[in-house]
Amino acid sequence: MFNLLDTPGHEEFSEDTYRTLTEVDSAVMVIDAAKGIEARTRKLFEICRLRDIPIITFINKMDRLARDLFELLDEISSTLALDVAPATWPVGRAADFAGTYDVTSRALHLTQELAQSDPRMIALGEEMDLVRAALPEFDRVSFNEGHLTPVYFGSAIKEIGVSDLLDALADYGPQPRAQIADTRIVDAAEEKLTALVFKIQANMDPNHRDRIAFARVCSGRLERGMRLKQVRTGKLIPLHAPQFFFARDRALAEEAFAGDVVGIPNHGTLRIGDTLTEDEDLQFLGVPAFAPEILRRVRLDDAMKAKKLRQALQELAEEGVVQLFRPQDGSPPIVGVVGTLQLDVLQARLAGEYGVAIGFEATPYNLARWIFGDKAALAKFVHEQRTGMADDADGDPVFLATSAFMMKRTAEMNPGITFRDIKDHRAEKVAA
């Protein structure tokens, strides 16, 4: 059974990609044979390496004009900082692409019969000599440790090489792994159920204004009708209609097991980073929020829709579309993003799903940092820095600085306060 989680293909949604990668056991990186590793793909590569999960590489579109493959493999290796081991090799290129050759079994998977004298077969023999001399063989231990990626070639649109990739997932894809929690490590084979919410998606069905929390089952068996403890609040969450998703199709999940991903309909109760258990108090770690690189103030075009805007921004911030900061001085909300494309997405979704038209204005702030410390130190700092203070979507305090210099100076003058550019979504308490 495969749980396929597709991540956003743009670097500006890298935080969403990272969160998804926290809940998978291996990843498939798809590369365009003609374009190679694009700039935005490099960011995703970097995120993938932060997780050190096993990676299977598929070089697609071999039926188009392809780059030099040895150069491309070298680029993949240097970008990922790991070894590459071709598992298959293309027979021909672009219009002459005829299929693949299995490096291990030495079997040919061709769309047509080729004579040994065919130039493509001659080139294949010469290239295989180079491959065996210059590149390592596939090693499963190295793959599982995240040090080596097997590489497959093909053309998805022509259905060449896709079955090889799926076979690789079945053969090499690791079993559901153990998960790190604040009090212990949870093994996937444990009997009691635990689960971690890593993604929220609102309005998947616009007709019903639904809100789905996606959770990975980390251990045990999930059954429809169970009531699970939301550790953050202590409340019991009923699982009346957990769902499996495949693209736009969905089905009721009568049961699910470790490694499965289920959608849980809810009305804002569940948040990213929430841990669900049968009764144990533990919090899974490693679902972070990263400080944004761009801050913009939201301008509402129709003041009569202020309440609706507040609700919409809260829901979209919980979903991870943007980060939301509400200034404590009562001024209009500020949103934080990695890139401008996220602002366009926010603007379009507010208009299309909520009927709220907005614009953006510059702010004097360039940096946002979460602050931590004991109650007395926090209260004193917030009082003194009132104009630069905001609350995020979870209600945690955030300091907004006009520049890196001012951030450094403020930190030096307030040794009792810790400034962080990463916050774990596990509802970390700001007070000691």
C-alpha positions as CSV (number, residue, x, y, z in Angstrom):
1,M,0.0,0.0,0.0
2,F,1.4,3.4,-1.1
3,N,0.4,6.7,0.4
4,L,1.4,9.2,-2.2
5,L,1.8,12.8,-1.0
6,D,2.5,15.3,-3.8
7,T,4.3,18.5,-2.6
8,P,4.1,22.0,-4.1
9,G,6.5,22.3,-7.0
10,H,7.6,25.8,-6.3
11,E,10.4,27.0,-4.0
12,E,8.1,29.6,-2.3
13,F,6.0,26.9,-0.7
14,S,9.1,25.2,0.7
15,E,7.7,25.2,4.3
16,D,4.6,23.2,3.1
17,T,7.0,20.8,1.3
18,Y,9.1,20.4,4.5
19,R,6.1,19.6,6.6
20,T,5.0,17.0,4.1
21,L,8.5,15.5,4.1
22,T,8.3,15.1,7.8
23,E,5.6,12.5,7.3
24,V,6.9,10.4,4.5
25,D,9.4,7.5,4.6
26,S,11.0,8.1,1.2
27,A,10.8,10.6,-1.6
28,V,10.7,10.5,-5.4
29,M,12.5,13.4,-7.1
30,V,11.3,13.9,-10.7
31,I,13.7,15.8,-13.0
32,D,13.1,17.1,-16.5
33,A,15.8,15.4,-18.8
34,A,15.9,18.5,-21.0
35,K,16.0,21.2,-18.4
36,G,17.9,19.5,-15.7
37,I,17.7,20.8,-12.1
38,E,15.8,24.1,-12.3
39,A,16.5,26.9,-9.8
40,R,13.3,26.3,-7.8
41,T,14.0,22.6,-7.7
42,R,17.3,23.2,-6.0
43,K,15.4,24.6,-3.0
44,L,13.3,21.4,-2.8
45,F,16.5,19.3,-3.1
46,E,17.9,21.2,-0.1
47,I,14.7,20.7,1.9
48,C,14.8,17.0,1.0
49,R,18.4,16.7,2.3
50,L,17.4,18.4,5.6
51,R,15.3,15.3,6.3
52,D,17.9,12.7,5.2
53,I,15.1,10.4,3.9
54,P,15.8,7.9,1.2
55,I,15.4,9.5,-2.3
56,I,14.6,7.7,-5.6
57,T,15.3,9.9,-8.6
58,F,13.3,9.6,-11.8
59,I,14.7,11.5,-14.9
60,N,11.6,12.1,-17.0
61,K,10.9,13.3,-20.6
62,M,13.7,11.2,-22.2
63,D,11.7,11.4,-25.4
64,R,12.6,15.1,-25.7
65,L,15.9,16.8,-26.2
66,A,18.1,15.6,-23.3
67,R,21.2,17.0,-21.7
68,D,24.4,15.1,-21.4
69,L,23.4,12.4,-18.8
70,F,26.7,12.1,-17.1
71,E,26.7,15.9,-16.5
72,L,23.1,15.7,-15.2
73,L,24.0,12.9,-12.8
74,D,27.0,14.8,-11.6
75,E,24.7,17.8,-11.0
76,I,22.3,15.7,-9.1
77,S,25.1,14.3,-7.0
78,S,26.6,17.6,-6.2
79,T,23.3,19.3,-5.4
80,L,22.0,16.5,-3.2
81,A,25.5,15.8,-1.7
82,L,25.0,12.1,-2.2
83,D,26.0,9.3,-4.6
84,V,23.9,8.5,-7.7
85,A,23.6,4.9,-8.9
86,P,21.8,4.4,-12.2
87,A,19.3,1.6,-11.8
88,T,18.2,1.8,-15.4
89,W,19.7,3.6,-18.5
90,P,18.0,5.1,-21.5
91,V,18.3,3.4,-24.9
92,G,18.5,6.4,-27.3
93,R,17.5,10.0,-26.7
94,A,14.8,12.4,-27.7
95,A,13.1,11.2,-30.9
96,D,15.3,8.1,-30.8
97,F,14.4,7.1,-27.3
98,A,13.3,3.5,-27.5
99,G,13.2,2.3,-23.9
100,T,15.4,1.4,-20.9
101,Y,18.0,-1.1,-19.9
102,D,18.0,-2.5,-16.4
103,V,21.5,-2.2,-15.1
104,T,21.2,-5.0,-12.5
105,S,19.3,-7.7,-14.5
106,R,20.6,-6.5,-17.8
107,A,17.1,-6.8,-19.3
108,L,15.9,-4.5,-22.1
109,H,12.5,-2.8,-21.9
110,L,12.0,-1.5,-25.4
111,T,9.0,-0.2,-27.3
112,Q,10.3,-1.8,-30.5
113,E,12.8,-4.5,-31.4
114,L,16.3,-3.1,-32.1
115,A,19.1,-4.8,-34.0
116,Q,22.5,-5.1,-32.3
117,S,23.9,-2.9,-35.1
118,D,21.4,-0.1,-34.3
119,P,23.4,3.0,-33.3
120,R,21.3,3.2,-30.1
121,M,22.4,-0.3,-29.0
122,I,26.0,0.5,-29.8
123,A,25.9,3.7,-27.8
124,L,24.3,1.8,-24.9
125,G,27.2,-0.6,-24.7
126,E,29.7,2.2,-24.7
127,E,27.8,4.1,-22.1
128,M,27.4,1.1,-19.8
129,D,31.1,0.6,-19.7
130,L,31.4,4.2,-18.5
131,V,28.6,3.8,-16.0
132,R,30.2,0.7,-14.4
133,A,33.6,2.4,-14.3
134,A,32.6,5.8,-13.0
135,L,29.5,5.3,-10.9
136,P,28.8,3.2,-7.8
137,E,26.4,0.2,-7.7
138,F,23.2,0.5,-5.8
139,D,23.6,-0.3,-2.1
140,R,20.5,-0.7,0.0
141,V,22.1,0.2,3.3
142,S,23.5,3.5,1.8
143,F,20.1,4.2,0.3
144,N,18.2,3.7,3.6
145,E,20.7,6.0,5.3
146,G,20.1,8.7,2.8
147,H,23.6,8.6,1.2
148,L,22.7,7.3,-2.2
149,T,19.9,7.6,-4.7
150,P,19.0,5.1,-7.4
151,V,18.2,6.8,-10.7
152,Y,15.6,5.7,-13.2
153,F,15.0,7.0,-16.7
154,G,11.8,7.2,-18.7
155,S,8.9,9.1,-20.2
156,A,5.8,9.3,-18.2
157,I,3.6,10.5,-21.0
158,K,4.7,7.4,-23.1
159,E,4.5,5.1,-20.1
160,I,8.1,4.1,-20.4
161,G,10.1,3.5,-17.1
162,V,7.1,4.2,-14.8
163,S,6.7,0.6,-13.9
164,D,10.4,0.4,-13.1
165,L,9.9,3.4,-10.7
166,L,6.8,1.8,-9.0
167,D,8.7,-1.5,-8.7
168,A,11.5,0.4,-7.0
169,L,9.1,1.9,-4.5
170,A,7.8,-1.6,-3.7
171,D,11.3,-3.1,-3.5
172,Y,13.2,-0.4,-1.7
173,G,10.7,1.8,0.0
174,P,11.3,1.5,3.7
175,Q,8.7,0.3,6.2
176,P,7.0,3.0,8.4
177,R,9.6,4.5,10.7
178,A,9.6,5.3,14.3
179,Q,8.6,8.9,15.3
180,I,10.4,11.2,17.8
181,A,8.2,12.6,20.6
182,D,9.0,14.9,23.5
183,T,9.0,12.1,26.0
184,R,10.1,9.0,24.0
185,I,10.4,7.4,20.5
186,V,7.2,5.9,19.2
187,D,7.7,2.7,17.3
188,A,5.4,2.1,14.3
189,A,4.7,-1.5,15.5
190,E,3.2,-0.3,18.8
191,E,-0.4,-1.4,19.5
192,K,-1.9,1.9,20.7
193,L,-2.7,4.5,18.1
194,T,-0.8,7.8,17.7
195,A,-1.1,10.2,14.9
196,L,0.4,13.6,13.9
197,V,-1.4,16.4,12.0
198,F,1.0,17.8,9.4
199,K,-1.3,19.6,6.9
200,I,-4.6,21.5,6.9
201,Q,-6.6,22.1,3.7
202,A,-9.7,24.3,3.7
203,N,-12.4,24.4,1.0
204,M,-11.4,21.2,-0.8
205,D,-15.1,21.0,-1.5
206,P,-16.3,24.6,-2.1
207,N,-19.9,23.6,-1.9
208,H,-19.6,22.4,1.7
209,R,-16.8,24.8,2.9
210,D,-15.0,21.7,4.4
211,R,-11.8,21.7,6.3
212,I,-9.6,18.7,6.3
213,A,-6.7,17.9,8.7
214,F,-4.3,15.4,7.2
215,A,-2.7,13.1,9.8
216,R,-0.1,10.4,9.5
217,V,-0.9,7.3,11.6
218,C,2.4,6.8,13.5
219,S,1.5,3.7,15.4
220,G,-1.4,1.4,16.1
221,R,-4.7,0.9,14.2
222,L,-7.1,3.7,13.5
223,E,-10.8,2.7,13.3
224,R,-13.7,4.8,12.2
225,G,-15.7,5.9,15.2
226,M,-12.8,6.1,17.6
227,R,-12.4,9.1,19.9
228,L,-8.8,10.3,20.1
229,K,-7.2,12.7,22.6
230,Q,-5.9,16.0,21.2
231,V,-2.9,16.3,23.4
232,R,-2.6,20.1,23.0
233,T,-6.0,20.8,24.5
234,G,-6.9,17.5,26.2
235,K,-10.2,17.3,24.2
236,L,-11.5,14.1,22.6
237,I,-11.8,14.2,18.9
238,P,-14.4,11.9,17.3
239,L,-13.5,10.2,14.1
240,H,-16.9,10.0,12.5
241,A,-15.7,10.1,8.9
242,P,-11.9,9.7,8.4
243,Q,-11.1,9.7,4.7
244,F,-8.5,8.4,2.3
245,F,-7.7,10.7,-0.7
246,F,-6.5,10.0,-4.2
247,A,-6.3,13.2,-6.2
248,R,-9.9,14.5,-6.1
249,D,-11.4,11.1,-5.2
250,R,-12.1,10.3,-1.5
251,A,-13.3,7.3,0.4
252,L,-14.3,6.6,4.0
253,A,-11.4,5.1,5.9
254,E,-12.9,2.3,8.0
255,E,-9.4,1.5,9.3
256,A,-5.8,2.7,8.8
257,F,-2.4,1.6,10.0
258,A,1.0,3.0,10.7
259,G,2.3,4.9,7.7
260,D,-1.2,5.6,6.3
261,V,-2.3,9.2,5.8
262,V,-6.0,10.0,6.6
263,G,-8.0,13.2,6.2
264,I,-10.1,14.2,9.3
265,P,-12.9,16.6,8.7
266,N,-13.1,19.3,11.4
267,H,-14.2,22.9,12.0
268,G,-11.0,24.4,13.1
269,T,-10.3,22.2,16.1
270,L,-7.2,20.5,14.7
271,R,-4.0,22.4,13.9
272,I,-0.7,21.6,12.2
273,G,1.5,19.9,14.7
274,D,-1.3,18.4,16.8
275,T,-0.7,15.0,18.3
276,L,-3.6,12.5,18.6
277,T,-3.4,9.5,21.0
278,E,-5.7,7.0,22.6
279,D,-4.7,8.4,26.1
280,E,-1.0,9.1,26.3
281,D,0.3,12.6,26.9
282,L,3.1,13.0,24.3
283,Q,3.9,15.5,21.6
284,F,5.5,14.6,18.3
285,L,8.4,16.9,17.3
286,G,9.8,18.3,14.1
287,V,6.9,20.2,12.4
288,P,8.3,23.7,12.4
289,A,7.3,27.1,11.2
290,F,10.0,29.2,9.6
291,A,10.4,32.9,9.9
292,P,9.1,34.6,6.7
293,E,11.3,36.5,4.4
294,I,8.7,39.1,3.2
295,L,6.3,41.0,5.5
296,R,3.3,42.9,4.1
297,R,0.4,44.8,5.7
298,V,-3.0,43.7,4.5
299,R,-5.2,46.5,3.1
300,L,-9.0,45.8,3.2
301,D,-10.9,47.4,0.4
302,D,-14.3,47.0,2.1
303,A,-14.4,47.9,5.8
304,M,-17.7,46.1,6.2
305,K,-15.9,42.8,5.6
306,A,-13.4,43.2,8.5
307,K,-14.8,40.4,10.5
308,K,-14.8,38.0,7.5
309,L,-11.2,39.0,6.7
310,R,-10.1,38.1,10.3
311,Q,-11.7,34.7,10.0
312,A,-10.3,34.0,6.5
313,L,-6.8,35.1,7.4
314,Q,-6.9,32.9,10.6
315,E,-8.1,29.8,8.6
316,L,-5.5,30.3,5.8
317,A,-2.7,30.9,8.3
318,E,-3.7,27.6,10.1
319,E,-3.6,26.0,6.7
320,G,0.0,27.3,6.1
321,V,-0.8,29.5,3.0
322,V,0.9,32.4,4.8
323,Q,1.9,33.4,8.3
324,L,-0.3,35.8,10.1
325,F,0.9,38.4,12.6
326,R,-1.6,40.7,14.4
327,P,0.1,43.8,15.8
328,Q,-0.6,44.4,19.4
329,D,-1.1,48.1,18.8
330,G,-4.3,47.3,16.9
331,S,-3.0,48.2,13.4
332,P,-4.0,46.1,10.3
333,P,-2.8,42.5,10.2
334,I,0.6,41.7,8.7
335,V,1.2,38.5,6.6
336,G,4.6,36.9,6.2
337,V,5.6,34.8,3.1
338,V,8.7,33.4,1.5
339,G,8.0,34.8,-1.9
340,T,5.6,37.1,-3.7
341,L,3.7,34.1,-5.4
342,Q,2.3,33.3,-2.0
343,L,0.8,36.8,-1.8
344,D,-0.9,36.3,-5.2
345,V,-2.3,32.9,-3.9
346,L,-3.6,34.6,-0.7
347,Q,-5.2,37.4,-2.6
348,A,-6.9,35.0,-5.1
349,R,-8.1,32.6,-2.4
350,L,-9.5,35.5,-0.3
351,A,-11.4,36.8,-3.3
352,G,-12.6,33.4,-4.7
353,E,-13.4,31.5,-1.5
354,Y,-14.3,34.2,0.9
355,G,-15.4,37.1,-1.3
356,V,-12.9,39.5,0.3
357,A,-10.9,41.8,-1.8
358,I,-7.6,43.0,-0.4
359,G,-4.3,44.7,-1.3
360,F,-0.9,44.8,0.2
361,E,1.1,47.7,1.6
362,A,4.8,47.9,2.7
363,T,5.6,47.7,6.4
364,P,8.6,49.2,8.2
365,Y,9.5,45.7,9.4
366,N,11.9,43.3,7.7
367,L,12.3,40.5,10.2
368,A,10.0,38.5,12.5
369,R,11.2,36.4,15.4
370,W,9.3,34.4,18.0
371,I,10.3,35.3,21.6
372,F,10.7,33.0,24.5
373,G,11.5,33.6,28.2
374,D,10.0,33.5,31.7
375,K,6.8,35.4,32.4
376,A,8.4,38.4,34.1
377,A,11.0,38.9,31.4
378,L,8.4,38.5,28.6
379,A,5.9,40.9,30.2
380,K,8.6,43.5,30.6
381,F,9.9,43.1,27.0
382,V,6.4,43.2,25.5
383,H,5.5,46.4,27.5
384,E,8.7,48.2,26.3
385,Q,8.5,47.1,22.7
386,R,4.7,47.5,22.3
387,T,4.9,49.1,18.8
388,G,7.0,46.2,17.5
389,M,5.0,43.4,19.0
390,A,2.5,41.1,17.3
391,D,0.7,37.8,18.0
392,D,0.9,34.9,15.4
393,A,-2.0,32.7,14.5
394,D,-1.5,30.6,17.6
395,G,-1.4,33.6,19.9
396,D,2.3,33.4,20.5
397,P,4.3,36.7,20.7
398,V,6.4,37.8,17.8
399,F,8.9,40.7,17.7
400,L,9.0,42.6,14.5
401,A,12.3,44.4,13.7
402,T,13.0,47.0,11.1
403,S,16.4,45.6,10.2
404,A,19.0,42.9,11.1
405,F,21.0,45.5,13.0
406,M,18.0,46.5,15.2
407,M,17.2,42.8,15.8
408,K,20.8,42.2,17.0
409,R,20.8,45.3,19.1
410,T,17.5,44.4,20.7
411,A,18.7,40.9,21.5
412,E,21.9,42.2,23.1
413,M,19.9,44.6,25.3
414,N,17.5,41.9,26.4
415,P,19.6,38.8,27.5
416,G,16.6,37.3,29.3
417,I,14.7,36.9,26.0
418,T,15.4,34.3,23.3
419,F,14.7,35.2,19.7
420,R,14.0,32.3,17.3
421,D,13.5,32.1,13.6
422,I,12.0,28.7,13.9
423,K,9.0,27.7,16.0
424,D,7.8,24.1,16.4
425,H,4.1,23.7,15.7
426,R,3.7,21.5,18.8
427,A,2.3,24.4,20.7
428,E,5.6,25.2,22.5
429,K,4.9,27.3,25.6
430,V,6.4,30.7,25.6
431,A,6.6,30.9,29.4
432,A,9.0,28.8,31.5
